[in-house]
Amino acid sequence: MTSNQVDMKFSDLNAVILAGGLGTRLNSIVHDRSKVMAEISGRPFLTYLLEQLEALGVRKAVICTGHKAEKLEHELGEEFGKIKLTYSRETTPLGTAGALSLSNSKIDSEWALVLNGDSYFTGDWTEVFKLLNQSNAVGALALAELENCADYGLVKTDSSNRISEFIEKSEVADSGWINAGVYVLKTSILNSIPNDRFVSLENEMFPLWINSGLLGCRIKGELLDIGTPERLASAETFLSTYVARAQGAIS
């Protein structure tokens, strides 16, 4: 594989946050807002992601909204710290890939940093850049290692870090590498997403993009997702511990 010859920096990339999901499993807890706006220690979960992006140097974020979009957009406004916020609102559910396709016109960088809005990964995301700069791939997924992957699908890679297979979740509680919800994608590949129907990144587009060169970057770090009441309940301890650790490292 030839090199992309791109010295990527977070300040060069638009972030795209997928925040339009219904969050049906959290309806009993977060019924008046989208799940990404669930309050953790008195503020919305999504602000922790934005704080993480600001610290990395990101200066523009496109937030893909849907369910309870008005409340989210009103609460966050047009900026968060040094990040300019813009919104791409779906009027009917489009899925993670459909929402990304809809946001494409608002992205003005060659590469996009795409995040699942309901998860938080503590790993060193610059590892993804290093991997892409050594290849001609169209994108890369950050992968996190879990001891128990029963609730998640596994991601298999070959010796060149190319993704070879996505394995559906099963009841078997094996260890392995899973999708960490952090992707760096070449913006041009978003044009291949159908724009007239519900489309899933995980189930439809990622498997399709394997043939175009999609990498899996194994990164050490901890992963939180707030998709169930049990995981949401653990978010306060997780985030307070990680944020305190990160601030201590800086000082």
Kinemage of the C-alpha trace (Angstrom):
@kinemage 1
@onewidth
@group {chain A} dominant
@subgroup {mainchain}
@vectorlist {calphas} color= white
{ca met a 1} P 0.000 0.000 0.000
{ca thr a 2} L 1.200 3.477 -0.789
{ca ser a 3} L 1.092 6.273 1.750
{ca asn a 4} L -1.594 8.920 2.015
{ca gln a 5} L 1.191 11.401 2.744
{ca val a 6} L -1.170 13.332 4.992
{ca asp a 7} L 0.108 14.780 8.240
{ca met a 8} L -3.276 14.868 9.914
{ca lys a 9} L -3.992 16.966 12.984
{ca phe a 10} L -7.235 17.193 14.895
{ca ser a 11} L -7.451 20.896 14.116
{ca asp a 12} L -7.634 20.000 10.397
{ca leu a 13} L -10.642 17.715 10.814
{ca asn a 14} L -14.309 18.417 11.307
{ca ala a 15} L -15.807 16.214 13.978
{ca val a 16} L -19.174 14.614 13.235
{ca ile a 17} L -21.121 13.367 16.236
{ca leu a 18} L -23.927 10.854 15.675
{ca ala a 19} L -26.504 12.012 18.204
{ca gly a 20} L -29.898 11.330 16.644
{ca gly a 21} L -30.711 7.892 18.036
{ca leu a 22} L -33.994 7.175 19.807
{ca gly a 23} L -32.369 5.551 22.835
{ca thr a 24} L -35.395 3.336 23.445
{ca arg a 25} L -33.669 1.348 26.201
{ca leu a 26} L -33.296 4.563 28.213
{ca asn a 27} L -36.867 5.825 27.783
{ca ser a 28} L -37.738 5.188 31.409
{ca ile a 29} L -34.798 7.347 32.547
{ca val a 30} L -34.300 9.933 29.802
{ca his a 31} L -37.796 10.510 28.465
{ca asp a 32} L -37.675 14.275 27.856
{ca arg a 33} L -34.418 14.483 25.885
{ca ser a 34} L -32.192 12.467 23.581
{ca lys a 35} L -29.959 9.926 25.295
{ca val a 36} L -26.762 11.850 24.486
{ca met a 37} L -28.139 14.685 26.629
{ca ala a 38} L -28.621 12.473 29.686
{ca glu a 39} L -27.267 14.363 32.683
{ca ile a 40} L -24.057 13.105 34.254
{ca ser a 41} L -22.954 15.017 37.352
{ca gly a 42} L -25.291 17.855 36.446
{ca arg a 43} L -24.451 18.302 32.776
{ca pro a 44} L -25.242 16.544 29.501
{ca phe a 45} L -23.168 13.527 28.505
{ca leu a 46} L -22.507 15.100 25.112
{ca thr a 47} L -20.593 17.970 26.742
{ca tyr a 48} L -17.980 15.485 27.966
{ca leu a 49} L -17.390 14.432 24.365
{ca leu a 50} L -17.145 18.057 23.251
{ca glu a 51} L -14.707 18.760 26.064
{ca gln a 52} L -12.590 15.846 24.876
{ca leu a 53} L -12.652 17.153 21.304
{ca glu a 54} L -11.723 20.681 22.368
{ca ala a 55} L -8.719 19.373 24.304
{ca leu a 56} L -7.568 17.555 21.150
{ca gly a 57} L -7.742 20.752 19.099
{ca val a 58} L -10.945 20.179 17.124
{ca arg a 59} L -12.493 23.511 16.100
{ca lys a 60} L -15.671 22.476 14.245
{ca ala a 61} L -18.243 19.840 15.105
{ca val a 62} L -21.281 18.819 13.096
{ca ile a 63} L -23.862 17.243 15.379
{ca cys a 64} L -26.297 14.860 13.690
{ca thr a 65} L -29.591 15.264 15.511
{ca gly a 66} L -32.981 13.637 15.256
{ca his a 67} L -34.935 12.569 18.332
{ca lys a 68} L -35.601 15.596 20.580
{ca ala a 69} L -33.394 17.671 18.252
{ca glu a 70} L -34.832 21.060 19.216
{ca lys a 71} L -33.996 20.646 22.886
{ca leu a 72} L -30.454 19.498 22.148
{ca glu a 73} L -29.729 22.306 19.696
{ca his a 74} L -31.195 24.957 22.003
{ca glu a 75} L -29.237 23.721 25.004
{ca leu a 76} L -25.852 23.489 23.264
{ca gly a 77} L -26.136 26.556 21.039
{ca glu a 78} L -23.639 27.569 18.370
{ca glu a 79} L -20.359 26.987 20.178
{ca phe a 80} L -18.748 24.982 22.932
{ca gly a 81} L -15.550 26.577 24.160
{ca lys a 82} L -13.394 26.964 21.046
{ca ile a 83} L -15.530 24.598 18.962
{ca lys a 84} L -18.026 25.955 16.442
{ca leu a 85} L -21.175 23.831 16.491
{ca thr a 86} L -23.419 23.224 13.515
{ca tyr a 87} L -26.323 20.815 13.209
{ca ser a 88} L -27.581 18.318 10.656
{ca arg a 89} L -31.134 17.380 11.605
{ca glu a 90} L -32.935 14.343 10.223
{ca thr a 91} L -36.731 14.541 10.046
{ca thr a 92} L -37.156 10.765 9.839
{ca pro a 93} L -34.790 8.119 11.271
{ca leu a 94} L -31.954 7.552 8.800
{ca gly a 95} L -29.639 5.287 10.772
{ca thr a 96} L -26.024 6.062 11.632
{ca ala a 97} L -24.840 6.016 8.003
{ca gly a 98} L -27.891 7.871 6.715
{ca ala a 99} L -27.317 10.616 9.272
{ca leu a 100} L -23.663 10.819 8.249
{ca ser a 101} L -24.648 11.099 4.586
{ca leu a 102} L -27.086 13.906 5.399
{ca ser a 103} L -24.331 15.819 7.219
{ca asn a 104} L -21.845 15.537 4.352
{ca ser a 105} L -22.688 18.966 2.877
{ca lys a 106} L -21.733 20.602 6.171
{ca ile a 107} L -18.295 18.958 6.363
{ca asp a 108} L -15.490 21.065 4.903
{ca ser a 109} L -12.463 18.915 5.671
{ca glu a 110} L -10.898 16.159 3.556
{ca trp a 111} L -11.113 13.750 6.477
{ca ala a 112} L -13.795 13.588 9.147
{ca leu a 113} L -13.529 12.447 12.753
{ca val a 114} L -16.795 10.601 13.357
{ca leu a 115} L -17.990 9.741 16.864
{ca asn a 116} L -20.843 7.750 18.289
{ca gly a 117} L -22.569 10.273 20.519
{ca asp a 118} L -23.442 7.723 23.193
{ca ser a 119} L -19.937 6.426 23.943
{ca tyr a 120} L -16.673 7.758 25.367
{ca phe a 121} L -13.260 6.224 24.617
{ca thr a 122} L -10.181 7.181 26.608
{ca gly a 123} L -7.521 5.819 24.253
{ca asp a 124} L -4.906 7.818 22.330
{ca trp a 125} L -6.753 8.664 19.116
{ca thr a 126} L -3.573 9.880 17.405
{ca glu a 127} L -2.740 6.203 16.852
{ca val a 128} L -5.411 6.229 14.130
{ca phe a 129} L -3.564 9.029 12.321
{ca lys a 130} L -0.289 7.130 12.471
{ca leu a 131} L -1.904 4.101 10.920
{ca leu a 132} L -3.614 6.053 8.128
{ca asn a 133} L -0.440 7.937 7.252
{ca gln a 134} L 1.193 4.610 6.405
{ca ser a 135} L -1.524 3.447 4.037
{ca asn a 136} L -3.863 4.384 1.223
{ca ala a 137} L -6.935 3.351 3.194
{ca val a 138} L -10.216 5.267 3.071
{ca gly a 139} L -10.615 5.223 6.818
{ca ala a 140} L -9.885 3.599 10.133
{ca leu a 141} L -11.841 2.551 13.181
{ca ala a 142} L -10.458 2.798 16.701
{ca leu a 143} L -10.763 -0.575 18.392
{ca ala a 144} L -10.995 -1.170 22.138
{ca glu a 145} L -10.188 -4.420 23.908
{ca leu a 146} L -12.772 -5.944 26.227
{ca glu a 147} L -12.542 -9.030 28.413
{ca asn a 148} L -16.249 -9.754 27.925
{ca cys a 149} L -17.604 -8.999 24.460
{ca ala a 150} L -20.960 -10.765 24.837
{ca asp a 151} L -22.872 -7.502 24.304
{ca tyr a 152} L -20.761 -6.323 21.378
{ca gly a 153} L -19.723 -7.448 17.927
{ca leu a 154} L -16.064 -8.303 17.364
{ca val a 155} L -13.811 -6.710 14.739
{ca lys a 156} L -11.145 -8.901 13.156
{ca thr a 157} L -8.022 -7.487 11.475
{ca asp a 158} L -5.224 -9.034 9.437
{ca ser a 159} L -1.468 -8.562 9.795
{ca ser a 160} L -1.668 -5.242 7.888
{ca asn a 161} L -4.365 -3.870 10.235
{ca arg a 162} L -6.970 -4.149 7.497
{ca ile a 163} L -10.367 -5.113 8.836
{ca ser a 164} L -11.160 -8.598 7.573
{ca glu a 165} L -14.458 -9.323 9.282
{ca phe a 166} L -17.178 -7.956 11.528
{ca ile a 167} L -18.614 -10.649 13.791
{ca glu a 168} L -22.112 -10.207 15.203
{ca lys a 169} L -22.483 -10.178 18.970
{ca ser a 170} L -23.196 -13.504 20.652
{ca glu a 171} L -23.831 -14.887 24.105
{ca val a 172} L -20.243 -16.125 24.325
{ca ala a 173} L -18.347 -13.955 26.813
{ca asp a 174} L -14.973 -14.074 25.063
{ca ser a 175} L -12.368 -11.325 25.093
{ca gly a 176} L -11.595 -9.438 21.914
{ca trp a 177} L -11.463 -6.124 20.060
{ca ile a 178} L -14.617 -4.139 19.416
{ca asn a 179} L -15.650 -0.944 17.666
{ca ala a 180} L -14.806 1.944 20.035
{ca gly a 181} L -17.130 4.422 18.321
{ca val a 182} L -14.304 6.620 16.979
{ca tyr a 183} L -13.671 6.721 13.210
{ca val a 184} L -11.491 8.751 10.872
{ca leu a 185} L -12.994 8.586 7.380
{ca lys a 186} L -12.110 10.170 4.066
{ca thr a 187} L -15.006 12.504 3.333
{ca ser a 188} L -15.264 11.384 -0.302
{ca ile a 189} L -16.309 7.879 0.739
{ca leu a 190} L -19.447 9.273 2.344
{ca asn a 191} L -20.799 9.784 -1.177
{ca ser a 192} L -21.234 6.022 -1.457
{ca ile a 193} L -23.874 5.997 1.309
{ca pro a 194} L -27.450 5.714 -0.041
{ca asn a 195} L -29.256 8.964 0.783
{ca asp a 196} L -32.868 7.895 0.428
{ca arg a 197} L -33.354 5.326 3.183
{ca phe a 198} L -32.332 4.076 6.627
{ca val a 199} L -28.685 2.908 6.485
{ca ser a 200} L -26.461 1.532 9.243
{ca leu a 201} L -22.730 2.208 9.360
{ca glu a 202} L -22.026 -0.881 11.425
{ca asn a 203} L -24.211 -3.370 9.567
{ca glu a 204} L -24.064 -2.116 5.990
{ca met a 205} L -21.408 0.473 5.137
{ca phe a 206} L -18.408 -0.700 7.179
{ca pro a 207} L -18.595 -4.252 5.728
{ca leu a 208} L -18.935 -2.712 2.252
{ca trp a 209} L -15.944 -0.399 2.753
{ca ile a 210} L -13.676 -3.293 3.724
{ca asn a 211} L -12.985 -3.777 0.009
{ca ser a 212} L -11.905 -0.127 -0.333
{ca gly a 213} L -9.391 -0.440 2.490
{ca leu a 214} L -10.763 0.029 5.994
{ca leu a 215} L -8.313 -0.279 8.869
{ca gly a 216} L -8.776 -1.300 12.483
{ca cys a 217} L -6.505 0.489 14.946
{ca arg a 218} L -6.071 -1.357 18.234
{ca ile a 219} L -5.744 1.201 21.005
{ca lys a 220} L -5.368 0.695 24.730
{ca gly a 221} L -8.051 2.558 26.623
{ca glu a 222} L -11.324 2.262 28.458
{ca leu a 223} L -14.699 2.413 26.771
{ca leu a 224} L -17.989 3.666 28.191
{ca asp a 225} L -21.291 3.519 26.354
{ca ile a 226} L -24.512 4.741 27.909
{ca gly a 227} L -26.919 2.664 25.852
{ca thr a 228} L -28.516 0.811 28.783
{ca pro a 229} L -29.685 1.949 32.233
{ca glu a 230} L -26.905 -0.078 33.859
{ca arg a 231} L -24.174 1.526 31.758
{ca leu a 232} L -25.648 4.972 32.198
{ca ala a 233} L -25.576 4.450 35.968
{ca ser a 234} L -21.829 3.758 35.800
{ca ala a 235} L -21.092 6.882 33.725
{ca glu a 236} L -20.649 9.295 36.632
{ca thr a 237} L -17.920 7.218 38.279
{ca phe a 238} L -16.254 6.462 34.945
{ca leu a 239} L -16.153 10.062 33.761
{ca ser a 240} L -15.202 11.628 37.098
{ca thr a 241} L -12.331 9.175 37.434
{ca tyr a 242} L -11.050 9.667 33.890
{ca val a 243} L -11.439 13.456 33.818
{ca ala a 244} L -9.656 13.798 37.179
{ca arg a 245} L -6.846 11.544 35.907
{ca ala a 246} L -6.516 13.570 32.664
{ca gln a 247} L -6.451 16.889 34.527
{ca gly a 248} L -3.824 15.546 36.885
{ca ala a 249} L -1.643 14.507 33.970
{ca ile a 250} L -1.904 18.001 32.468
{ca ser a 251} L -1.049 19.815 35.697
